[in-house]
Amino acid sequence: MSQHLKESDSESAEQVRGRVREQIKKNGWTQKRLGHELGRSEGWVSRLLRGDLGMDVEDLIRIARVLKIQPAQLMPELKDIPTVGEVREGEKIAEELNKVIPDAILKRLVELRNRDKQLQKENGP
């Protein structure tokens, strides 16, 4: 279960909500648009930003991702959470590595086997 941000946290929940409001405005969005992007209602966003609903870290990360910003821009303690773009780029890199690495390993195994056969030929059984 997620833990809600509290006013006593190192970053006050109001400061975090203020940063969310700033980013919504900076993107030229409305609360309705943010709600739509999150799969939530405008009312949910409004209650969240007023502080009527607790905001947890998962909410914050989802909000940052739909706004296409780093979660740390909303809450500095989240500086190590990647953006969607970074995750996608990492997935692309991993996909390419998965294509290349098995081939490289197989090639190296064939080289080692051939080297072993050559050494056996030279040194005898």
Secondary structure, DSSP 8 states (H G I E B T S, - for coil): ---B--TTSSS-HHHHHHHHHHHHHHTT--HHHHHHHHT--HHHHHHHHHTSS--BHHHHHHHHHHHTS-GGGT-GGGTT---HHHHHHHHHHHHHHHHHHHHHHHHHHHHHHHHHHHHHHHH--
